[in-house]
Amino acid sequence: MGRKSCGAIYIKIVINYDSVSMKQTLIPVRFVLVLSTFLLTVLLYIDRACISAAKGDICSDLGFGMTDFGWIMAVFTLGYALFQTPTGKLADTRGARSVIAGIVGIWSLLTALTGTAWNYLSMLVIRFLFGAGEAGAFPALSKVVYCWFPIRERGIIQGINFSGSRIGAAFAMPLVAWMIREIGWRHTFLVFGVFGILYGILWYIMFRDKPENARFIGSDEVDYIKKNRQQSSSGLLNSLPLSTIFKSGTMWKTMVQYICSNFTFYFSLTWMYPYIHERFQLGVVEAGFYTSIPLVAGAAGNWLAGILVDAIYRKGKWKISRRLPAIIGFALSAAGMIMVTQVSSPVMVIIFMSLAVFGADMTLSPSWAFCIDIGKENAGVVSGTMNMAGNLGAFITIIAFPYLFKWTNSYEPFFIICAVLSLFAILMWSSMNPEKSITKET
């Protein structure tokens, strides 16, 4: 007996996508799912960005200097990077339902515990574990995209998911600044931790790893997804050895370009608020609003790139659909960072920083779509490996910024390095091929 949708309302229209007809519910269930994954990434980055907006109060209360605080932010990315591949592999074998529910609960508990830190060592330990707890989020989401969405929708879905992370960070900056002023930094972390635990419980109750096993979905939509999502080579999950991953030239190019992307973006997530606040002597809430603008621009970059990825793919140009948006994004990022070194007002700095972050975030949708392309049923571990490399780059970013300033007494060297890395990433993308599975390359 076919599955019946629970209380669904059908529109008597047949929509044709590349000669595949489908009778749709008023709101396809996979679109509701992408709303929930969007909210997950919003929450992910609100919790992550809290620490940046709280810098002044934390340093004042616990006696940290600028480089001390740099290590506190950097140790998060180290934990986050080191656990990317293992948690991606876990999502491939155990499924995204249990993995996402578990990691949301863990990172939310550690968000709350951040507010209990009493000295430098305790803060370092908590933030490292917090990074490790967040590590599986995006690799697990890649598994969700692989199982639930047709390949022609992959770009915009990834764009929406990553735009949530940027909107979450943008929202966090002024919100956290205001909350700290009202209830203090310790209670602020506790509040966000509670919201995360509630999300994790709801995710586990409502989500299923495959549409075939989900409730509240019509049989027409299940059939449409199954016919149009990317198929595995054998229909069974074959574990992808790490040796195969690291022997792949394509995988190394993917990792290098993602390091370049994260080197620019993580400045906006970590040091941009203190940089704007201290360089231009702005108020805490005003600095929060200024800092949120490039992050909103990043969200727009994710959406635009996602639309471009899918539009070009539908024209039968799979390779160009990944390469072109990424190359355009890195070119814009390099231009924006170079121009930041040429201006001296907060408004102009924010304008060009927004251009740089917009460009850097244009590279995310093609990067993650590319990992799903070459990883297929092993999308979790492949995307996790790329994200591991990217966050090792983020670790270097967070440490490099305060030390470069300390050694040179100038912000310009850091921004020039960002621009050079973006140009190098363009070289990586010029020869990356999404049509060749990682298992067939080695």
C-alpha positions in Angstrom: 0.0 0.0 0.0 1.4 3.4 -0.9 2.2 6.0 1.7 -0.5 8.7 2.2 0.4 12.2 3.3 -1.0 13.1 6.7 -3.4 16.0 6.3 -1.7 17.2 3.2 -3.5 19.4 0.6 -2.8 18.7 -3.0 -2.7 21.2 -5.8 -4.1 19.8 -9.1 -1.2 20.9 -11.1 1.5 18.8 -12.7 4.9 20.5 -12.7 7.5 19.3 -15.2 11.1 19.2 -14.3 13.2 17.8 -17.1 10.5 15.4 -18.2 9.8 14.1 -14.7 6.3 14.9 -13.6 5.2 15.2 -9.9 2.0 16.0 -8.2 3.1 18.2 -5.3 1.7 19.0 -1.9 1.1 22.6 -1.1 4.4 22.8 0.7 6.8 19.9 -0.1 8.1 18.3 3.0 11.7 18.7 1.9 11.2 22.5 1.8 10.0 22.3 5.5 13.1 20.3 6.2 15.4 22.9 4.7 13.8 25.5 7.0 14.7 23.4 10.0 18.3 22.9 8.7 18.5 26.7 8.1 17.4 27.3 11.7 20.0 24.7 12.9 22.8 26.7 11.2 21.4 30.0 12.7 21.6 28.5 16.1 25.1 27.0 15.4 26.6 30.4 14.6 24.8 32.3 17.3 26.4 30.0 19.8 29.7 30.2 18.1 29.8 34.0 17.6 28.8 34.8 21.2 32.4 34.7 22.3 33.5 37.4 19.9 30.8 39.9 21.1 31.6 39.0 24.7 35.4 39.7 24.4 35.5 42.9 26.4 33.6 41.6 29.4 35.3 38.2 29.5 38.8 39.8 29.2 37.9 42.3 31.9 36.5 39.8 34.3 39.1 37.1 33.8 42.2 39.2 33.0 42.9 38.1 29.5 45.0 40.0 27.0 44.5 40.2 23.2 46.7 37.2 22.3 45.2 35.2 25.2 41.8 35.8 23.8 43.1 34.9 20.3 44.0 31.4 21.6 40.6 31.0 23.3 38.9 31.6 19.9 41.5 29.5 18.1 41.3 26.5 20.3 37.6 26.2 19.3 38.5 25.9 15.7 41.2 23.3 16.5 38.7 21.1 18.2 36.2 21.8 15.4 38.7 20.8 12.7 40.1 17.7 14.3 36.7 16.1 14.8 35.3 16.9 11.3 36.3 13.7 9.5 35.3 11.3 12.4 31.9 12.9 12.8 31.4 13.0 9.1 32.1 9.2 9.0 29.7 8.7 11.9 26.9 10.5 10.0 27.5 8.3 7.0 27.2 5.1 9.1 24.8 6.1 11.8 22.7 8.6 10.0 22.1 12.3 10.4 19.1 12.0 12.8 21.0 10.7 15.8 24.3 12.5 15.0 22.8 15.9 14.7 20.6 15.4 17.8 23.6 14.3 19.8 26.0 17.0 18.7 23.4 19.8 19.2 22.9 18.6 22.8 26.7 18.4 23.4 27.5 21.8 22.0 24.6 23.5 23.7 25.7 22.1 27.1 29.2 23.4 26.5 27.7 26.8 25.4 26.1 27.0 28.8 29.3 25.8 30.5 31.2 28.7 28.8 29.5 31.0 31.3 31.0 29.0 34.2 34.6 29.4 33.2 36.8 30.8 36.1 40.2 31.1 34.6 42.3 30.8 31.4 42.7 27.0 31.4 39.1 26.3 32.1 38.0 28.6 29.2 40.5 26.9 26.9 39.2 23.4 27.8 35.5 24.3 27.5 36.0 26.1 24.1 38.1 23.2 22.7 35.3 20.7 23.7 32.7 23.1 22.3 34.5 23.1 19.0 34.6 19.3 19.0 30.9 19.2 19.8 30.0 21.4 16.9 32.2 19.5 14.4 29.6 17.1 12.9 27.0 19.7 12.0 27.8 20.5 8.4 29.1 17.0 7.4 25.8 15.6 8.8 23.9 18.2 6.9 25.7 17.1 3.7 24.3 13.6 4.4 20.8 15.1 4.7 21.2 16.9 1.4 22.4 13.7 -0.3 19.5 11.6 0.9 16.6 14.2 0.8 17.2 16.5 -2.2 17.4 16.1 -6.0 20.8 16.9 -7.4 19.4 19.9 -9.3 18.4 21.5 -6.0 21.7 20.9 -4.3 23.2 24.4 -4.9 20.4 26.5 -3.5 19.9 24.1 -0.5 23.5 24.4 0.5 23.3 28.2 -0.1 20.3 28.5 2.2 21.9 26.4 4.9 25.1 28.4 4.9 23.2 31.7 4.8 21.6 30.6 8.1 25.1 30.5 9.6 25.9 34.0 8.5 22.5 35.4 9.5 22.9 33.7 12.9 26.3 35.3 13.4 25.0 38.7 12.2 22.1 38.4 14.5 24.3 37.4 17.4 26.6 40.4 17.4 24.1 43.2 18.4 21.9 40.7 20.3 24.7 39.4 22.5 26.1 42.9 23.1 22.6 43.9 24.3 22.1 40.8 26.4 25.5 41.1 28.1 24.7 44.7 29.0 21.3 43.5 30.5 22.1 40.2 32.2 25.9 39.7 32.0 28.0 37.5 29.8 27.7 34.4 32.0 23.9 34.3 31.9 23.9 35.0 28.2 25.7 31.8 27.4 23.3 29.9 29.7 20.3 31.2 27.8 21.6 30.2 24.4 22.6 26.7 25.7 19.0 26.0 26.8 17.6 26.9 23.3 20.0 24.5 21.7 19.0 21.5 23.9 15.4 22.1 23.0 16.2 22.1 19.3 18.1 18.8 19.6 15.1 17.1 21.2 12.7 18.3 18.5 15.1 17.3 15.7 15.3 13.7 17.0 11.5 13.5 17.3 10.6 14.8 13.9 13.5 13.9 11.5 14.1 10.6 9.6 17.3 9.8 7.8 15.6 9.0 4.5 12.3 10.3 3.0 11.2 6.7 2.5 11.0 6.4 6.3 9.5 9.8 7.1 6.1 10.6 8.3 3.9 13.4 6.9 5.3 13.0 3.3 3.3 12.0 0.2 4.3 9.1 -1.9 4.6 11.3 -5.0 7.3 13.4 -3.3 9.1 10.3 -2.1 9.1 8.9 -5.6 10.3 12.3 -7.1 13.2 12.5 -4.6 14.3 8.9 -5.2 14.3 9.4 -9.0 16.2 12.6 -9.0 18.7 12.4 -6.1 22.2 11.2 -6.9 22.5 7.5 -6.8 25.3 5.5 -5.1 27.4 3.3 -7.2 26.3 0.0 -5.6 23.2 1.0 -3.6 25.1 0.1 -0.4 27.3 2.2 1.8 31.0 1.2 1.1 33.2 2.8 3.8 35.7 5.2 2.3 39.2 4.6 3.8 41.1 7.7 4.8 44.0 6.5 2.7 41.8 6.8 -0.4 40.7 10.3 0.6 44.2 11.6 1.1 45.6 10.0 -2.1 43.1 12.0 -4.1 44.5 15.1 -5.9 41.0 16.5 -6.2 40.5 16.2 -2.4 43.7 18.1 -1.8 42.6 20.9 -4.1 39.2 21.0 -2.4 40.9 21.3 1.0 43.3 24.0 0.0 40.7 26.2 -1.6 38.5 25.8 1.5 41.5 26.9 3.7 41.7 30.1 1.6 37.9 30.7 1.9 37.9 30.2 5.7 41.0 32.4 6.2 38.9 35.4 5.1 35.5 34.4 6.5 36.8 33.6 10.0 38.1 37.1 10.5 34.5 38.4 10.1 33.3 35.8 12.7 36.0 36.3 15.3 38.2 39.5 15.1 36.0 41.9 13.1 33.9 43.0 16.1 37.0 43.8 18.3 38.7 45.3 15.3 35.8 47.7 14.5 35.1 48.4 18.1 38.6 49.2 19.1 40.0 50.8 15.9 37.1 53.3 15.5 36.2 53.6 19.2 32.5 52.7 18.6 30.0 51.8 21.3 29.4 48.1 21.9 25.9 47.9 20.3 27.0 50.2 17.4 30.0 48.0 16.7 27.7 45.0 16.8 25.5 46.4 14.1 28.5 47.4 11.9 30.0 43.9 12.3 26.7 42.3 11.3 26.6 43.9 7.9 29.4 41.8 6.2 27.8 38.7 7.7 24.5 39.6 6.1 26.4 40.2 2.8 27.8 36.7 3.3 24.3 35.3 3.5 23.4 37.0 0.2 26.6 35.5 -1.3 25.5 32.1 -0.3 22.0 32.5 -1.9 23.4 34.0 -5.1 26.0 31.2 -5.5 23.4 28.5 -4.7 21.1 29.9 -7.4 24.0 30.1 -9.9 25.1 26.5 -9.1 21.6 25.1 -9.9 20.9 27.3 -12.9 24.1 26.4 -14.6 23.7 22.7 -13.7 20.2 22.7 -15.3 21.8 23.8 -18.6 23.9 20.5 -18.5 27.1 22.2 -17.5 27.9 20.3 -14.3 31.6 21.2 -14.2 31.1 24.9 -14.8 28.2 25.0 -12.3 30.7 24.4 -9.5 33.8 26.2 -10.9 32.3 29.5 -12.0 30.5 30.7 -8.9 33.6 29.8 -6.8 36.0 31.6 -9.1 33.8 34.7 -9.1 33.5 34.6 -5.4 37.3 34.4 -4.7 37.9 37.2 -7.2 35.5 39.5 -5.3 37.0 38.5 -2.0 40.5 39.4 -3.1 39.3 42.7 -4.4 37.4 43.5 -1.2 40.4 42.7 1.0 42.8 44.8 -1.1 40.4 47.8 -0.9 40.1 47.5 2.9 43.8 48.4 3.1 43.1 51.6 1.1 40.4 53.2 3.2 40.2 54.6 6.8 36.6 55.3 7.7 34.4 52.7 9.4 31.8 52.9 6.7 34.2 52.3 3.9 35.9 49.5 5.7 32.6 47.8 6.3 31.6 48.3 2.6 34.7 46.6 1.3 34.7 44.0 4.1 31.2 43.2 3.0 32.3 42.7 -0.6 35.1 40.4 0.6 32.8 38.3 2.8 30.1 38.2 0.1 32.8 36.8 -2.3 34.2 34.3 0.2 30.7 33.0 1.0 29.9 32.6 -2.7 32.5 29.7 -2.6 30.6 27.7 0.0 27.7 26.3 -2.0 29.9 25.1 -4.9 32.4 23.7 -2.4 29.9 21.6 -0.4 28.0 20.6 -3.5 31.3 19.5 -5.0 32.0 17.3 -1.9 28.6 15.6 -2.3 29.3 15.1 -6.0 32.6 13.3 -5.6 31.7 11.6 -2.3 28.2 10.4 -3.1 27.1 8.0 -0.3 30.3 9.0 1.6 29.4 12.7 1.4 29.7 13.1 5.2 33.3 12.0 5.5 34.4 13.8 2.3 32.8 17.1 3.3 34.0 16.6 6.8 37.6 16.3 5.6 37.3 19.5 3.5 35.8 21.3 6.5 38.6 19.9 8.7 41.2 21.5 6.4 39.2 24.8 6.2 39.0 25.1 10.0 42.7 24.4 10.4 43.0 27.5 8.1 40.6 29.3 10.4 42.8 28.3 13.4 45.7 30.0 11.7 43.6 33.1 10.9 42.6 33.6 14.5 46.2 33.3 15.7 47.7 35.3 12.8 45.6 38.4 13.2 46.8 39.5 16.7 50.4 38.4 16.2 50.8 40.1 12.8 49.5 43.3 14.4 51.8 42.9 17.4 54.8 42.3 15.1 54.0 45.0 12.5 51.8 47.5 14.3 49.6 47.4 11.2 46.4 45.6 10.1 47.4 45.6 6.4 49.6 42.5 6.2 46.7 40.3 7.3 44.3 41.7 4.7 46.9 41.3 2.0 47.5 37.7 2.9 43.7 37.1 2.6 43.7 38.6 -0.9 46.7 36.5 -2.0 45.1 33.2 -0.7 41.9 34.0 -2.6 43.8 34.4 -5.9 45.6 31.1 -5.2 42.2 29.4 -4.6 41.2 30.4 -8.1 44.1 28.3 -9.5 42.8 25.3 -7.5 39.2 25.6 -8.9 40.4 25.9 -12.5 41.1 22.1 -12.6 38.6 20.6 -10.2 36.1 18.1 -11.7 32.8 17.2 -9.9 31.9 14.5 -12.4 34.7 12.2 -11.2 34.0 10.2 -8.0 36.8 10.2 -5.4 36.7 6.3 -5.5 37.3 6.3 -9.3 40.2 8.7 -9.1 42.5 6.6 -6.9 
